[in-house]
Amino acid sequence: MDGAPEGSVGADGRVAGSYLHGMFRDDAFRAAWLAGFGTPSRGGYEAGVDATLDALARHLESHLDVAALIAAAR
């Protein structure tokens, strides 16, 4: 970037936009951004992603024949 601010915020501060991919992955940035709304951050990004993927894997394993899917993929 050329040093100019990125994104945009509405005049009343209620709407903001950005095109930065992955911006909310940074735990410190996300916590600071949420603090502006009086909302605490709920933990680390990586831990949240891991927990969500683990829950999805458990769900799929309980509802699908994963072994048959893997065999079909081979």
PyMOL Python script that loads the backbone (N, CA, C, O; Angstrom):
from pymol import cmd

cmd.read_pdbstr("""\
ATOM      1  N   MET A   1       0.836  -1.186   0.000  1.00  0.00           N
ATOM      2  CA  MET A   1       0.000   0.000   0.000  1.00  0.00           C
ATOM      3  C   MET A   1       0.875   1.240   0.000  1.00  0.00           C
ATOM      4  O   MET A   1       2.076   1.176   0.259  1.00  0.00           O
ATOM      5  N   ASP A   2       0.266   2.337  -0.287  1.00  0.00           N
ATOM      6  CA  ASP A   2       0.995   3.597  -0.366  1.00  0.00           C
ATOM      7  C   ASP A   2       0.995   4.385   0.933  1.00  0.00           C
ATOM      8  O   ASP A   2       1.356   5.561   0.936  1.00  0.00           O
ATOM      9  N   GLY A   3       0.598   3.763   2.037  1.00  0.00           N
ATOM     10  CA  GLY A   3       0.538   4.437   3.324  1.00  0.00           C
ATOM     11  C   GLY A   3      -0.809   5.064   3.621  1.00  0.00           C
ATOM     12  O   GLY A   3      -1.037   5.569   4.720  1.00  0.00           O
ATOM     13  N   ALA A   4      -1.707   5.033   2.639  1.00  0.00           N
ATOM     14  CA  ALA A   4      -3.043   5.583   2.852  1.00  0.00           C
ATOM     15  C   ALA A   4      -3.859   4.621   3.707  1.00  0.00           C
ATOM     16  O   ALA A   4      -3.627   3.413   3.671  1.00  0.00           O
ATOM     17  N   PRO A   5      -4.801   5.139   4.468  1.00  0.00           N
ATOM     18  CA  PRO A   5      -5.665   4.246   5.256  1.00  0.00           C
ATOM     19  C   PRO A   5      -6.400   3.269   4.340  1.00  0.00           C
ATOM     20  O   PRO A   5      -6.718   3.596   3.196  1.00  0.00           O
ATOM     21  N   GLU A   6      -6.660   2.087   4.847  1.00  0.00           N
ATOM     22  CA  GLU A   6      -7.344   1.052   4.087  1.00  0.00           C
ATOM     23  C   GLU A   6      -8.770   0.929   4.585  1.00  0.00           C
ATOM     24  O   GLU A   6      -9.014   1.051   5.785  1.00  0.00           O
ATOM     25  N   GLY A   7      -9.713   0.691   3.694  1.00  0.00           N
ATOM     26  CA  GLY A   7     -11.087   0.466   4.084  1.00  0.00           C
ATOM     27  C   GLY A   7     -11.874   1.753   4.220  1.00  0.00           C
ATOM     28  O   GLY A   7     -11.432   2.827   3.811  1.00  0.00           O
ATOM     29  N   SER A   8     -13.053   1.614   4.806  1.00  0.00           N
ATOM     30  CA  SER A   8     -13.945   2.761   4.946  1.00  0.00           C
ATOM     31  C   SER A   8     -14.848   2.561   6.153  1.00  0.00           C
ATOM     32  O   SER A   8     -15.190   1.431   6.500  1.00  0.00           O
ATOM     33  N   VAL A   9     -15.231   3.654   6.789  1.00  0.00           N
ATOM     34  CA  VAL A   9     -16.158   3.625   7.922  1.00  0.00           C
ATOM     35  C   VAL A   9     -17.225   4.678   7.672  1.00  0.00           C
ATOM     36  O   VAL A   9     -16.917   5.808   7.293  1.00  0.00           O
ATOM     37  N   GLY A  10     -18.486   4.301   7.887  1.00  0.00           N
ATOM     38  CA  GLY A  10     -19.590   5.237   7.714  1.00  0.00           C
ATOM     39  C   GLY A  10     -19.490   6.389   8.704  1.00  0.00           C
ATOM     40  O   GLY A  10     -18.815   6.277   9.727  1.00  0.00           O
ATOM     41  N   ALA A  11     -20.155   7.480   8.404  1.00  0.00           N
ATOM     42  CA  ALA A  11     -20.089   8.686   9.231  1.00  0.00           C
ATOM     43  C   ALA A  11     -20.512   8.435  10.674  1.00  0.00           C
ATOM     44  O   ALA A  11     -19.973   9.051  11.593  1.00  0.00           O
ATOM     45  N   ASP A  12     -21.479   7.530  10.881  1.00  0.00           N
ATOM     46  CA  ASP A  12     -21.933   7.254  12.244  1.00  0.00           C
ATOM     47  C   ASP A  12     -21.130   6.142  12.923  1.00  0.00           C
ATOM     48  O   ASP A  12     -21.379   5.823  14.085  1.00  0.00           O
ATOM     49  N   GLY A  13     -20.171   5.552  12.208  1.00  0.00           N
ATOM     50  CA  GLY A  13     -19.313   4.517  12.781  1.00  0.00           C
ATOM     51  C   GLY A  13     -19.955   3.146  12.889  1.00  0.00           C
ATOM     52  O   GLY A  13     -19.349   2.219  13.427  1.00  0.00           O
ATOM     53  N   ARG A  14     -21.176   3.003  12.384  1.00  0.00           N
ATOM     54  CA  ARG A  14     -21.886   1.730  12.527  1.00  0.00           C
ATOM     55  C   ARG A  14     -21.596   0.757  11.396  1.00  0.00           C
ATOM     56  O   ARG A  14     -21.882  -0.432  11.532  1.00  0.00           O
ATOM     57  N   VAL A  15     -21.040   1.219  10.288  1.00  0.00           N
ATOM     58  CA  VAL A  15     -20.739   0.362   9.148  1.00  0.00           C
ATOM     59  C   VAL A  15     -19.283   0.574   8.766  1.00  0.00           C
ATOM     60  O   VAL A  15     -18.822   1.704   8.603  1.00  0.00           O
ATOM     61  N   ALA A  16     -18.560  -0.550   8.626  1.00  0.00           N
ATOM     62  CA  ALA A  16     -17.160  -0.479   8.210  1.00  0.00           C
ATOM     63  C   ALA A  16     -16.910  -1.546   7.158  1.00  0.00           C
ATOM     64  O   ALA A  16     -17.554  -2.595   7.167  1.00  0.00           O
ATOM     65  N   GLY A  17     -15.984  -1.282   6.260  1.00  0.00           N
ATOM     66  CA  GLY A  17     -15.669  -2.248   5.221  1.00  0.00           C
ATOM     67  C   GLY A  17     -14.183  -2.318   4.960  1.00  0.00           C
ATOM     68  O   GLY A  17     -13.458  -1.340   5.141  1.00  0.00           O
ATOM     69  N   SER A  18     -13.734  -3.492   4.529  1.00  0.00           N
ATOM     70  CA  SER A  18     -12.329  -3.706   4.214  1.00  0.00           C
ATOM     71  C   SER A  18     -12.223  -4.844   3.227  1.00  0.00           C
ATOM     72  O   SER A  18     -13.102  -5.704   3.169  1.00  0.00           O
ATOM     73  N   TYR A  19     -11.156  -4.858   2.449  1.00  0.00           N
ATOM     74  CA  TYR A  19     -10.922  -5.972   1.539  1.00  0.00           C
ATOM     75  C   TYR A  19      -9.743  -6.821   2.002  1.00  0.00           C
ATOM     76  O   TYR A  19      -9.308  -7.716   1.276  1.00  0.00           O
ATOM     77  N   LEU A  20      -9.222  -6.559   3.190  1.00  0.00           N
ATOM     78  CA  LEU A  20      -8.058  -7.298   3.666  1.00  0.00           C
ATOM     79  C   LEU A  20      -8.441  -8.721   4.060  1.00  0.00           C
ATOM     80  O   LEU A  20      -9.148  -8.925   5.047  1.00  0.00           O
ATOM     81  N   HIS A  21      -7.982  -9.691   3.304  1.00  0.00           N
ATOM     82  CA  HIS A  21      -8.264 -11.103   3.582  1.00  0.00           C
ATOM     83  C   HIS A  21      -7.494 -11.541   4.830  1.00  0.00           C
ATOM     84  O   HIS A  21      -6.302 -11.264   4.961  1.00  0.00           O
ATOM     85  N   GLY A  22      -8.172 -12.213   5.727  1.00  0.00           N
ATOM     86  CA  GLY A  22      -7.516 -12.737   6.921  1.00  0.00           C
ATOM     87  C   GLY A  22      -7.324 -11.733   8.039  1.00  0.00           C
ATOM     88  O   GLY A  22      -6.635 -12.026   9.015  1.00  0.00           O
ATOM     89  N   MET A  23      -7.910 -10.573   7.920  1.00  0.00           N
ATOM     90  CA  MET A  23      -7.704  -9.512   8.900  1.00  0.00           C
ATOM     91  C   MET A  23      -8.078  -9.961  10.319  1.00  0.00           C
ATOM     92  O   MET A  23      -7.394  -9.608  11.279  1.00  0.00           O
ATOM     93  N   PHE A  24      -9.149 -10.730  10.452  1.00  0.00           N
ATOM     94  CA  PHE A  24      -9.612 -11.118  11.783  1.00  0.00           C
ATOM     95  C   PHE A  24      -8.905 -12.357  12.327  1.00  0.00           C
ATOM     96  O   PHE A  24      -9.237 -12.822  13.418  1.00  0.00           O
ATOM     97  N   ARG A  25      -7.946 -12.895  11.595  1.00  0.00           N
ATOM     98  CA  ARG A  25      -7.152 -14.014  12.104  1.00  0.00           C
ATOM     99  C   ARG A  25      -6.181 -13.561  13.188  1.00  0.00           C
ATOM    100  O   ARG A  25      -5.801 -14.353  14.051  1.00  0.00           O
ATOM    101  N   ASP A  26      -5.780 -12.309  13.149  1.00  0.00           N
ATOM    102  CA  ASP A  26      -4.837 -11.763  14.125  1.00  0.00           C
ATOM    103  C   ASP A  26      -5.570 -11.532  15.440  1.00  0.00           C
ATOM    104  O   ASP A  26      -6.439 -10.665  15.530  1.00  0.00           O
ATOM    105  N   ASP A  27      -5.213 -12.316  16.463  1.00  0.00           N
ATOM    106  CA  ASP A  27      -5.930 -12.268  17.739  1.00  0.00           C
ATOM    107  C   ASP A  27      -5.918 -10.874  18.372  1.00  0.00           C
ATOM    108  O   ASP A  27      -6.937 -10.429  18.902  1.00  0.00           O
ATOM    109  N   ALA A  28      -4.786 -10.188  18.324  1.00  0.00           N
ATOM    110  CA  ALA A  28      -4.689  -8.859  18.942  1.00  0.00           C
ATOM    111  C   ALA A  28      -5.570  -7.850  18.206  1.00  0.00           C
ATOM    112  O   ALA A  28      -6.268  -7.055  18.835  1.00  0.00           O
ATOM    113  N   PHE A  29      -5.533  -7.885  16.868  1.00  0.00           N
ATOM    114  CA  PHE A  29      -6.375  -6.967  16.097  1.00  0.00           C
ATOM    115  C   PHE A  29      -7.844  -7.231  16.387  1.00  0.00           C
ATOM    116  O   PHE A  29      -8.609  -6.301  16.646  1.00  0.00           O
ATOM    117  N   ARG A  30      -8.244  -8.524  16.342  1.00  0.00           N
ATOM    118  CA  ARG A  30      -9.638  -8.879  16.556  1.00  0.00           C
ATOM    119  C   ARG A  30     -10.116  -8.443  17.944  1.00  0.00           C
ATOM    120  O   ARG A  30     -11.219  -7.916  18.086  1.00  0.00           O
ATOM    121  N   ALA A  31      -9.281  -8.665  18.969  1.00  0.00           N
ATOM    122  CA  ALA A  31      -9.648  -8.264  20.331  1.00  0.00           C
ATOM    123  C   ALA A  31      -9.824  -6.752  20.422  1.00  0.00           C
ATOM    124  O   ALA A  31     -10.771  -6.273  21.047  1.00  0.00           O
ATOM    125  N   ALA A  32      -8.920  -5.999  19.804  1.00  0.00           N
ATOM    126  CA  ALA A  32      -9.017  -4.539  19.825  1.00  0.00           C
ATOM    127  C   ALA A  32     -10.250  -4.061  19.067  1.00  0.00           C
ATOM    128  O   ALA A  32     -10.933  -3.140  19.514  1.00  0.00           O
ATOM    129  N   TRP A  33     -10.538  -4.672  17.935  1.00  0.00           N
ATOM    130  CA  TRP A  33     -11.703  -4.282  17.137  1.00  0.00           C
ATOM    131  C   TRP A  33     -12.991  -4.569  17.904  1.00  0.00           C
ATOM    132  O   TRP A  33     -13.885  -3.725  17.959  1.00  0.00           O
ATOM    133  N   LEU A  34     -13.085  -5.752  18.492  1.00  0.00           N
ATOM    134  CA  LEU A  34     -14.280  -6.097  19.276  1.00  0.00           C
ATOM    135  C   LEU A  34     -14.428  -5.219  20.513  1.00  0.00           C
ATOM    136  O   LEU A  34     -15.545  -4.891  20.911  1.00  0.00           O
ATOM    137  N   ALA A  35     -13.298  -4.836  21.125  1.00  0.00           N
ATOM    138  CA  ALA A  35     -13.340  -3.975  22.307  1.00  0.00           C
ATOM    139  C   ALA A  35     -14.005  -2.637  21.981  1.00  0.00           C
ATOM    140  O   ALA A  35     -14.634  -2.023  22.843  1.00  0.00           O
ATOM    141  N   GLY A  36     -13.863  -2.193  20.740  1.00  0.00           N
ATOM    142  CA  GLY A  36     -14.508  -0.954  20.312  1.00  0.00           C
ATOM    143  C   GLY A  36     -16.028  -1.036  20.376  1.00  0.00           C
ATOM    144  O   GLY A  36     -16.711  -0.013  20.412  1.00  0.00           O
ATOM    145  N   PHE A  37     -16.554  -2.263  20.389  1.00  0.00           N
ATOM    146  CA  PHE A  37     -18.003  -2.478  20.500  1.00  0.00           C
ATOM    147  C   PHE A  37     -18.394  -2.918  21.902  1.00  0.00           C
ATOM    148  O   PHE A  37     -19.560  -3.208  22.168  1.00  0.00           O
ATOM    149  N   GLY A  38     -17.405  -2.966  22.805  1.00  0.00           N
ATOM    150  CA  GLY A  38     -17.666  -3.414  24.162  1.00  0.00           C
ATOM    151  C   GLY A  38     -17.858  -4.923  24.255  1.00  0.00           C
ATOM    152  O   GLY A  38     -18.486  -5.412  25.194  1.00  0.00           O
ATOM    153  N   THR A  39     -17.322  -5.660  23.287  1.00  0.00           N
ATOM    154  CA  THR A  39     -17.469  -7.108  23.232  1.00  0.00           C
ATOM    155  C   THR A  39     -16.111  -7.768  23.436  1.00  0.00           C
ATOM    156  O   THR A  39     -15.156  -7.432  22.735  1.00  0.00           O
ATOM    157  N   PRO A  40     -16.003  -8.698  24.380  1.00  0.00           N
ATOM    158  CA  PRO A  40     -14.714  -9.364  24.580  1.00  0.00           C
ATOM    159  C   PRO A  40     -14.441 -10.393  23.484  1.00  0.00           C
ATOM    160  O   PRO A  40     -15.365 -10.968  22.908  1.00  0.00           O
ATOM    161  N   SER A  41     -13.177 -10.610  23.213  1.00  0.00           N
ATOM    162  CA  SER A  41     -12.773 -11.664  22.283  1.00  0.00           C
ATOM    163  C   SER A  41     -12.968 -13.000  22.976  1.00  0.00           C
ATOM    164  O   SER A  41     -12.784 -13.097  24.190  1.00  0.00           O
ATOM    165  N   ARG A  42     -13.335 -14.019  22.237  1.00  0.00           N
ATOM    166  CA  ARG A  42     -13.631 -15.322  22.831  1.00  0.00           C
ATOM    167  C   ARG A  42     -12.504 -16.328  22.672  1.00  0.00           C
ATOM    168  O   ARG A  42     -12.765 -17.531  22.664  1.00  0.00           O
ATOM    169  N   GLY A  43     -11.287 -15.890  22.548  1.00  0.00           N
ATOM    170  CA  GLY A  43     -10.174 -16.824  22.465  1.00  0.00           C
ATOM    171  C   GLY A  43      -9.425 -16.707  21.156  1.00  0.00           C
ATOM    172  O   GLY A  43      -9.726 -15.864  20.310  1.00  0.00           O
ATOM    173  N   GLY A  44      -8.442 -17.574  21.014  1.00  0.00           N
ATOM    174  CA  GLY A  44      -7.567 -17.527  19.859  1.00  0.00           C
ATOM    175  C   GLY A  44      -8.208 -18.083  18.600  1.00  0.00           C
ATOM    176  O   GLY A  44      -9.027 -19.001  18.647  1.00  0.00           O
ATOM    177  N   TYR A  45      -7.819 -17.514  17.489  1.00  0.00           N
ATOM    178  CA  TYR A  45      -8.339 -17.916  16.187  1.00  0.00           C
ATOM    179  C   TYR A  45      -8.009 -19.371  15.891  1.00  0.00           C
ATOM    180  O   TYR A  45      -8.893 -20.154  15.544  1.00  0.00           O
ATOM    181  N   GLU A  46      -6.738 -19.733  16.027  1.00  0.00           N
ATOM    182  CA  GLU A  46      -6.309 -21.099  15.698  1.00  0.00           C
ATOM    183  C   GLU A  46      -7.046 -22.136  16.531  1.00  0.00           C
ATOM    184  O   GLU A  46      -7.477 -23.160  16.001  1.00  0.00           O
ATOM    185  N   ALA A  47      -7.197 -21.884  17.830  1.00  0.00           N
ATOM    186  CA  ALA A  47      -7.912 -22.822  18.699  1.00  0.00           C
ATOM    187  C   ALA A  47      -9.369 -22.947  18.273  1.00  0.00           C
ATOM    188  O   ALA A  47      -9.931 -24.042  18.300  1.00  0.00           O
ATOM    189  N   GLY A  48      -9.980 -21.846  17.884  1.00  0.00           N
ATOM    190  CA  GLY A  48     -11.365 -21.871  17.426  1.00  0.00           C
ATOM    191  C   GLY A  48     -11.534 -22.649  16.138  1.00  0.00           C
ATOM    192  O   GLY A  48     -12.490 -23.408  15.979  1.00  0.00           O
ATOM    193  N   VAL A  49     -10.594 -22.456  15.210  1.00  0.00           N
ATOM    194  CA  VAL A  49     -10.639 -23.193  13.949  1.00  0.00           C
ATOM    195  C   VAL A  49     -10.462 -24.680  14.223  1.00  0.00           C
ATOM    196  O   VAL A  49     -11.205 -25.498  13.682  1.00  0.00           O
ATOM    197  N   ASP A  50      -9.489 -25.041  15.054  1.00  0.00           N
ATOM    198  CA  ASP A  50      -9.251 -26.450  15.379  1.00  0.00           C
ATOM    199  C   ASP A  50     -10.473 -27.080  16.035  1.00  0.00           C
ATOM    200  O   ASP A  50     -10.851 -28.198  15.686  1.00  0.00           O
ATOM    201  N   ALA A  51     -11.091 -26.385  16.974  1.00  0.00           N
ATOM    202  CA  ALA A  51     -12.270 -26.920  17.658  1.00  0.00           C
ATOM    203  C   ALA A  51     -13.429 -27.107  16.680  1.00  0.00           C
ATOM    204  O   ALA A  51     -14.148 -28.103  16.754  1.00  0.00           O
ATOM    205  N   THR A  52     -13.610 -26.161  15.772  1.00  0.00           N
ATOM    206  CA  THR A  52     -14.684 -26.260  14.783  1.00  0.00           C
ATOM    207  C   THR A  52     -14.444 -27.416  13.825  1.00  0.00           C
ATOM    208  O   THR A  52     -15.372 -28.159  13.504  1.00  0.00           O
ATOM    209  N   LEU A  53     -13.208 -27.576  13.367  1.00  0.00           N
ATOM    210  CA  LEU A  53     -12.893 -28.687  12.464  1.00  0.00           C
ATOM    211  C   LEU A  53     -13.039 -30.036  13.161  1.00  0.00           C
ATOM    212  O   LEU A  53     -13.499 -31.003  12.553  1.00  0.00           O
ATOM    213  N   ASP A  54     -12.647 -30.106  14.437  1.00  0.00           N
ATOM    214  CA  ASP A  54     -12.829 -31.346  15.201  1.00  0.00           C
ATOM    215  C   ASP A  54     -14.304 -31.690  15.349  1.00  0.00           C
ATOM    216  O   ASP A  54     -14.688 -32.851  15.210  1.00  0.00           O
ATOM    217  N   ALA A  55     -15.134 -30.687  15.630  1.00  0.00           N
ATOM    218  CA  ALA A  55     -16.574 -30.911  15.760  1.00  0.00           C
ATOM    219  C   ALA A  55     -17.178 -31.362  14.432  1.00  0.00           C
ATOM    220  O   ALA A  55     -18.039 -32.241  14.406  1.00  0.00           O
ATOM    221  N   LEU A  56     -16.729 -30.765  13.337  1.00  0.00           N
ATOM    222  CA  LEU A  56     -17.212 -31.157  12.015  1.00  0.00           C
ATOM    223  C   LEU A  56     -16.810 -32.596  11.705  1.00  0.00           C
ATOM    224  O   LEU A  56     -17.616 -33.363  11.178  1.00  0.00           O
ATOM    225  N   ALA A  57     -15.572 -32.968  12.027  1.00  0.00           N
ATOM    226  CA  ALA A  57     -15.109 -34.340  11.789  1.00  0.00           C
ATOM    227  C   ALA A  57     -15.945 -35.341  12.589  1.00  0.00           C
ATOM    228  O   ALA A  57     -16.334 -36.383  12.062  1.00  0.00           O
ATOM    229  N   ARG A  58     -16.219 -35.032  13.848  1.00  0.00           N
ATOM    230  CA  ARG A  58     -17.050 -35.923  14.667  1.00  0.00           C
ATOM    231  C   ARG A  58     -18.450 -36.068  14.074  1.00  0.00           C
ATOM    232  O   ARG A  58     -19.005 -37.166  14.038  1.00  0.00           O
ATOM    233  N   HIS A  59     -19.008 -34.967  13.616  1.00  0.00           N
ATOM    234  CA  HIS A  59     -20.340 -34.991  13.020  1.00  0.00           C
ATOM    235  C   HIS A  59     -20.347 -35.859  11.755  1.00  0.00           C
ATOM    236  O   HIS A  59     -21.231 -36.699  11.582  1.00  0.00           O
ATOM    237  N   LEU A  60     -19.374 -35.657  10.884  1.00  0.00           N
ATOM    238  CA  LEU A  60     -19.309 -36.441   9.646  1.00  0.00           C
ATOM    239  C   LEU A  60     -19.113 -37.923   9.944  1.00  0.00           C
ATOM    240  O   LEU A  60     -19.748 -38.773   9.320  1.00  0.00           O
ATOM    241  N   GLU A  61     -18.234 -38.231  10.896  1.00  0.00           N
ATOM    242  CA  GLU A  61     -17.984 -39.633  11.240  1.00  0.00           C
ATOM    243  C   GLU A  61     -19.224 -40.309  11.815  1.00  0.00           C
ATOM    244  O   GLU A  61     -19.402 -41.516  11.653  1.00  0.00           O
ATOM    245  N   SER A  62     -20.079 -39.543  12.484  1.00  0.00           N
ATOM    246  CA  SER A  62     -21.276 -40.149  13.067  1.00  0.00           C
ATOM    247  C   SER A  62     -22.409 -40.295  12.055  1.00  0.00           C
ATOM    248  O   SER A  62     -23.346 -41.057  12.292  1.00  0.00           O
ATOM    249  N   HIS A  63     -22.344 -39.580  10.929  1.00  0.00           N
ATOM    250  CA  HIS A  63     -23.438 -39.597   9.960  1.00  0.00           C
ATOM    251  C   HIS A  63     -23.058 -40.178   8.599  1.00  0.00           C
ATOM    252  O   HIS A  63     -23.936 -40.412   7.769  1.00  0.00           O
ATOM    253  N   LEU A  64     -21.788 -40.411   8.357  1.00  0.00           N
ATOM    254  CA  LEU A  64     -21.341 -40.930   7.069  1.00  0.00           C
ATOM    255  C   LEU A  64     -20.453 -42.155   7.257  1.00  0.00           C
ATOM    256  O   LEU A  64     -19.836 -42.338   8.306  1.00  0.00           O
ATOM    257  N   ASP A  65     -20.402 -42.973   6.238  1.00  0.00           N
ATOM    258  CA  ASP A  65     -19.459 -44.099   6.226  1.00  0.00           C
ATOM    259  C   ASP A  65     -18.151 -43.565   5.639  1.00  0.00           C
ATOM    260  O   ASP A  65     -17.893 -43.674   4.441  1.00  0.00           O
ATOM    261  N   VAL A  66     -17.346 -42.990   6.512  1.00  0.00           N
ATOM    262  CA  VAL A  66     -16.117 -42.327   6.074  1.00  0.00           C
ATOM    263  C   VAL A  66     -15.167 -43.316   5.406  1.00  0.00           C
ATOM    264  O   VAL A  66     -14.519 -42.974   4.417  1.00  0.00           O
ATOM    265  N   ALA A  67     -15.075 -44.536   5.930  1.00  0.00           N
ATOM    266  CA  ALA A  67     -14.198 -45.555   5.339  1.00  0.00           C
ATOM    267  C   ALA A  67     -14.618 -45.836   3.900  1.00  0.00           C
ATOM    268  O   ALA A  67     -13.766 -45.971   3.021  1.00  0.00           O
ATOM    269  N   ALA A  68     -15.916 -45.926   3.654  1.00  0.00           N
ATOM    270  CA  ALA A  68     -16.398 -46.174   2.293  1.00  0.00           C
ATOM    271  C   ALA A  68     -16.102 -44.993   1.382  1.00  0.00           C
ATOM    272  O   ALA A  68     -15.766 -45.184   0.213  1.00  0.00           O
ATOM    273  N   LEU A  69     -16.222 -43.786   1.898  1.00  0.00           N
ATOM    274  CA  LEU A  69     -15.892 -42.601   1.098  1.00  0.00           C
ATOM    275  C   LEU A  69     -14.412 -42.560   0.720  1.00  0.00           C
ATOM    276  O   LEU A  69     -14.055 -42.241  -0.415  1.00  0.00           O
ATOM    277  N   ILE A  70     -13.563 -42.887   1.689  1.00  0.00           N
ATOM    278  CA  ILE A  70     -12.119 -42.911   1.419  1.00  0.00           C
ATOM    279  C   ILE A  70     -11.806 -44.002   0.413  1.00  0.00           C
ATOM    280  O   ILE A  70     -11.002 -43.786  -0.495  1.00  0.00           O
ATOM    281  N   ALA A  71     -12.424 -45.177   0.551  1.00  0.00           N
ATOM    282  CA  ALA A  71     -12.197 -46.270  -0.398  1.00  0.00           C
ATOM    283  C   ALA A  71     -12.645 -45.867  -1.807  1.00  0.00           C
ATOM    284  O   ALA A  71     -11.971 -46.182  -2.787  1.00  0.00           O
ATOM    285  N   ALA A  72     -13.777 -45.173  -1.905  1.00  0.00           N
ATOM    286  CA  ALA A  72     -14.279 -44.739  -3.211  1.00  0.00           C
ATOM    287  C   ALA A  72     -13.349 -43.703  -3.837  1.00  0.00           C
ATOM    288  O   ALA A  72     -13.189 -43.654  -5.056  1.00  0.00           O
ATOM    289  N   ALA A  73     -12.741 -42.880  -2.994  1.00  0.00           N
ATOM    290  CA  ALA A  73     -11.832 -41.848  -3.501  1.00  0.00           C
ATOM    291  C   ALA A  73     -10.533 -42.440  -4.039  1.00  0.00           C
ATOM    292  O   ALA A  73      -9.870 -41.843  -4.888  1.00  0.00           O
ATOM    293  N   ARG A  74     -10.181 -43.615  -3.536  1.00  0.00           N
ATOM    294  CA  ARG A  74      -8.943 -44.250  -4.001  1.00  0.00           C
ATOM    295  C   ARG A  74      -9.189 -44.839  -5.361  1.00  0.00           C
ATOM    296  O   ARG A  74      -8.284 -45.427  -5.952  1.00  0.00           O
TER     297      ARG A  74
END
""", "prot")
cmd.dss("prot")
cmd.show_as("cartoon", "prot")
cmd.util.cbc("prot")
cmd.orient("prot")
